[in-house]
Amino acid sequence: MAVLTLCLTTVGSFAVLFLSAKLIGHKQIAQLDFFDYITGITIGSIAAEMATELEEPWKPMIAMVIYGGITLALSLIHRMGLDRTWLDKQLKQRHISSAKEVFLAVCDRNLKFVLFKK
């Protein structure tokens, strides 16, 4: 029974790892930045833990899904151009010199900001 469980968790970890890699997108090693490299190593390490965890394999699986989701979200934010320079441009348009002057910022689906100063 333990061998069957080990086989099932190994196949499960491979499936989750494969799906995470497909969602995040594959790059050549030369194209990886430091964050993607460390995330890949971490997700691979968690997949190895899931493959050998016989008692509660769902815990590492949830961790892999969370890591993959966070990486995907950050990748999408970066692709949309929503980085620090975009935020600085939004603040300059409203004559705010620093993010420290903002109490609350709300962004809608059309990427329009509503800023409340302190």
Secondary structure, 3 states (H helix, E strand, C coil): CHHHHHHHHHHHHHHHHHHHHHHHCCCCHHHCCHHHHHHHHHHHHHHHHHHHCCCCCHHHHHHHHHHHHHHHHHHHHHHCCCCHHHHHHHHHHCCCCCHHHEEEEEECCCCCEEEEEC
